[in-house]
Amino acid sequence: MGRRILIVSASMGAGHDAVAAELAERLRSGGHLTVCVDLLDLLPPGAGRGLRAVYRTTLRRCPWAYGAVYSAFFRDRGDPGDRNNWAPGTGPLAAVLEPRLRSVVERWRPDALVSTFHQAAQVTGRLRSRDGVCPPSTVVVTDFAVHRQWLHPGNDLHLCLTEAAAARVRATTGRPAEVCGPIVPPAFASVGHENPRGQSSRWTREFARRGPGRPPVLISAGAWGVGHGLTETALLLAGAGHIPVLLCGRDERLRDRAAMLPGVLALGWVEDLPDLMAASSALVDNAAGQTAQQALAAGVPVVGYRPIAGHGAEGVSEMAAAGLTEHAADEMALVRSLDRLVRPGPDRDRQVAAGRAVFTVDAAGLVA
């Protein structure tokens, strides 16, 4: 018999909502009834939109400020296994959201809660530990670097991308944590780099027209087009013999600027990203988020470069430490990494195999 499952996400960028949507689709396919709630919609009118705008503006214009906030409130204060390093649920935002989410739970009466955003994990953890009517709660950690805002011992289970992340959760919270790997649509895995679909796609024809023999390399900037030196990176790759494809997300101003650069293909929001990845040779990533995880599924090598502050820098470092990607410290290192990874060879084969191996079990089955 199907269960009623309430998934709590937040529209901070597109990654958390993408995970929530894919998880909901898998659960529905398994006969469960699911509803997705945006945590920002539970705030007083206008507050969620304002919070999102402040976060986006800070990432774009004052990354040092976001880095300082991340260091103060998200990063461990010492030994990651020391439970005194963090204070769950003490943030004012979680306190405001707790009664509002409780109202949703009381109205919809779910059999289980699932969080795909760290602040949602704080709220569900508070509810679960304080409220006897709150159903079991699972946290789907979407980051490779598990900062302490993901961690609240009131939650029953954490699902993590890697065993290192799961071990960190277990050590800090004393609660169960399992590995499920990234949650991405199956279309990315089904159109792996060598899949014949990519050979006749519009992207393959476009790249052949732009520069036969020049490997197309994607440059990710997330849904908001955030990152340092994105156009400079595109020009660097063009000069190194690649076709740089700058994914500008929904930032039309970035797209307009990049479209003026010689040899650079600037794209807005891409609806057929699996086919684009199938036709591409590598991804340059700055956040270790959904785009990087989708590339792993598609068999596209990933190089971390100029990561955004806070969770981006830690995530890029964790992915490289796990052997899933490479982390280029400077321009020459980036060019050298791409020279080895864009063409067939042992380095490329090794990274593609490591990336695909991280997809272990279906998270929907663990949630259900």
Disulfide bonds with the S-S distance in Angstrom:
none
